[in-house]
Amino acid sequence: MLLQNKINKAKKGDNIAFQELIEEEKAKLYRTAYLYVKDENDALEIVQETVYKAYIAIKKVKEEQHFSTWLTRILINNALDFLKKKSRLIPIDSLDNSSCIREIQHEENMDLLHAIDQLEPRYKTVIILRYYNDYTIRQIAETLNCPEGTVKTNLHRALSKLKIDLREEYIQ
Amino acid sequence: MNDFSSKLKKEIHSIEIPEDKLSNAIEAGIKKGTSKRKSGYKFIYFSSAAVLLLGILIGTAFISPTMAEVVAKIPYLNLIFKSKSLDMIVWDKLNKQGYKLSSVGINYSPRKTINISLDGSDEYYNEVKTEVQKTVKEVLKSKGYDSYSIRITQQKDFKDYELNVDEKKEKNLLESEVTKILKQSKYTFDSVFVDPTEKSIFINIVGQNDYYKEVKNDVQKVALETAKTNHYPGYKIKVTRVTVEISKPDKGSLIIPAISEGLMSKKEYKVTGVGYKSKPLKIIIRTSIKSSDQSAKNLGEEIESEIIEFLKSKDISSVLGDEEYEIIIYSKDKNKIN
């Protein structure tokens, strides 16, 4: 009830309520953004943009809709946009170096994250939402604005890709 | 699967959070929100920069773009080198047919896509969408390119954003304050630019690269402090060292666009990325084939010989001279396959 109160206040333009809502989500927002871009500054930029967009659109949140799901949707769209823009900048020159650096960072203890990192964004997204955010298939479908069937297929494919990739790594 | 989920959560939780910076970012987001406005200009800024860059490349590399369609016997990559780049061809074709174009762009990742953005009303967009798609398909077919999907979007109208009174005040104050402080500290720089909507301060350093490296972090700190003491937290400071000197394009930038378009546009090459380093010239190709695949070696050799043939041809050897070069082709799992 408290949460619903805050959302209502924020919708009426109460900055403090809005700030408190974001405060509760910020760690998750940052980490999710980081999973996509693997860079502190880029992740921060995505969070900033997300907060901005959430702020100007908060009035549109429907009461029955969960604030957190709504916010996550904005974040994911931002992250995907960001990647899309960035992909046009990368190819020349930095290609060789960046792949080396990325590998070094992950060698520590993040083999699962490393595997997820190899997935295409849409597969990555369903994995993050299902197993990190604990969303149901239905919530994922709402978040991504696509049919539940698509979510199931993507989840299934993502998992089978992960299994293959992980297995190969264990063999070596 | 619970095990998977908990392991994943554990790993994600080991991603460290830069608390201060995160708070700053959130604050800046809210502040930007309070000065409500439409977003969208960023993208245009970006795409116009890309077009500009392309323009330069084309201007330098293609001495005579009109003699594009040439007879056989010319190696595949040379043909592309002599022709206009794919996005320009698509642009010209659509432009000639009178479509209201906003931009044409090519994406290579995550999936190879040609993006066409159209100006005009919703009705116009819906009316011509399929025709445009068909035209682009024909262009691709005539070039023998089969690896792209086509995406048509509508460019929504937007107006150039004008700063409001508060933002103007913020900009002027910060620009003069930061300039003052930097001068006091005797840094050499030639511009301070404040964008209050993006919450960014751009500072351009003048001097040698060593000097730039030495002072970059300090300048950043000083500027951030200045913004904070003037009650504008959450600013990002971008320090650059851009000189207006026009340098000759290096050899790589002359030949890479053709190699890149040629190899990326046909599925058979399985190429996902093309990069290069100059001095000495090193061409790096990434492919989607696994090194365990029996045909990996063949593919590597095929790509290599395609490139060598191109580099040895008259067009290129006159550019390259007798400069040494190296070609490295990677499989998906980052093994060398040539």
Interface residues (C-beta under 8 A of the other chain):
Chain A: N15 F18 Q19 I22 E23 K26 A27 Y30 R31 Y34 L35 E40 L44 E45 V47 Q48 E49 T50 V51 Y52 K53 A54 Y55 I56 L83 K84 K85 S87 R88 I90 P91 I92 D93 S94 L95 D96 S99 N109 M110 L112 L113 I116 E120 P121 I127 R130 Y131 Y132 D134
Chain B: F4 S5 K7 L8 K9 E11 I12 H13 S14 I15 I17 P18 K21 L22 A25 I26 A28 G29 I30 K32 G33 T34 K36 S39 F43 F46 A50 G105 N107 Y108 S109 P110 R111 K199 S253 I256 S260 G273 V274 G275 Y276 K277 K282 I284 R286 K334
